[in-house]
Amino acid sequence: MSTLLNIDWRSLPNAPPTGTMLCTAQDLPFGATVEFSFAAAPALPAFRLIVHLHDGGINAYVNQCPHHWLPMNRSDGQFVKWSEHQLMCAHHSAVFDLARSGICLMGPCQGSNLIAVPVRAVDGEVVIVAGD
Ligand code: FES
């Protein structure tokens, strides 16, 4: 069983600044996983972000599976859903709850978690915020 990760997303290469607008709230379909990529420094790996709208609000995570730190999708924007709010990593089938802090529910990194990025809907726009 893995342990919970507490990595600061702001320390990752190409992390966008707080205040970055991702999309309008209307652009975010309920239950879908939408990916954004940031690569201001092209020599470094892109910062890939997934955003998910659910009953309790909007959650965002770095698109890196804590098993081998790979993106959880094999093709741009194409994710494997396990259930309405659960995503399966395309590599070794770890399942993450996007509506509940990105915890890994089953698979090789069970008990670990995705790296959360705080986002909020502000005046109809989904924005990265400073967080707690
Ligand atoms: S890289 Fe995601 S389950 Fe192995």
Residues whose N, C-alpha, C, O or C-beta is under 5 A from the ligand:
A	BS01	FES	C65 H67 H68 L70 C89 H91 H92 S93 A94
